Amino acid sequence: MVEKAFEEIVENYLQALWDAATDEHIRLALSRAVESYRQNRDEALKLYPRTVEKAKKLKEIKDYSLLHVNELAKEVKDRVEDSRGHCFIARTAEEAMEYIGEQVKKGDIIVKSKSITSEELHLNPHLEELGCEVYETDLGEFIVQKMGSRPMHILSPSIHVPREKVAELFTKVMGKPFPPDIPILAGAAKEFLREKFIAARVGISGANVIAAETGTTFVIENEGNARLATGLPEKHIAISGLEKIVPTIEDGLLSVEVTSRYANYKVPAYVSLISGPSKTGDIEKTTVYGAHGPKEFHLVLMDNHRTEMIKDPVFRQALRCLRCGGCLYECTIYPLVTGYYGYLYMGGIGAIFTKYLIGGMENASPIAYTCTLCGRCKKYCPMEIDAAEMALKLRSELAEKKLIPERVRKSTEEITGKELK
């Protein structure tokens, strides 16, 4: 029964890959995106050549932080609470969901900026079950949400959707015709979402990096939606994996710089540093919380098997990931099929995250065997994460558990002339 269920997972995955590979809209969108990404990244690194050297320093900081993650997480919690915020360290996804659920109530309008950690929790359906209205406000996430689909890139969620399809979607959602003109489409989303920002009681964001010494959450963005989602509602909830913590503010700023350059931008339009709820002391130096911004700030730090992952010296390196997305654009497989090469987390590195964070070994298996082990991702990764090394180790574990896809097993037996047991 278990074997049958596993093969069904594999066949569904392979069918999704085939459907994506033969989709002309995906090929059109990705051909445009990959060319644009490479050009922009190369221009950024040419203009700021020291970024490569800075990335090596950041790698050392990330490695140190992972090995000291529990003490750094405690420091974050202490500092956030010193600033009249709330910090909850969730050991499991269920604990995180329960805590977040306690912060909302039926009828709440919730605006979200981009957060792959919230996708890890399947947070939107949970909030909707509690009676909340949830709106993704990043343009790509908004497109994917209205399509009823899922993100296909960690940085550019709607990378697989060409402008023509976006125009069709917005015409349906907003009840008036739109041409396949990108500035017009972006303006339409802005107009539609502006009233949601103003009406929202709760804003939810992710975190690009967190500085332990001050409990400061860094949010990098270009659209301005994250500033509205974290600044206008009465309550702001930030969700982050433990791996985003670094020791100091200076380390956080270094992470912002390196992430931005490798993510295709010379400099981000906005970087928000959030250390607690809004406050004012302008009347008799008496501090009042809840000035123009949120009255409440909640930081949810997710473990969800990350500390287990840190114990493995090979798999640990995946947690250095800055979520710049460069590995996917340089992958030999991803540009052909987008995020279908993955479960939630994508690419060769996605197989490791799938094993530990969401999906388990069965869903990780076909992803690990899709990786070509070519090493291009490591070559272009600012953190020098070796996805091929991790995929090979994961394949060894999968073989021990007899979770080798049937097609792989048969092909291997035909090539080697040996039966795999």
Summary of the structure (lengths in Angstrom):
residues: 421
radius of gyration: 21.7
end to end distance: 18.5
largest distance: 84.0
contacts: 1450
relative contact order: 0.14
helix: 56%
strand: 13%
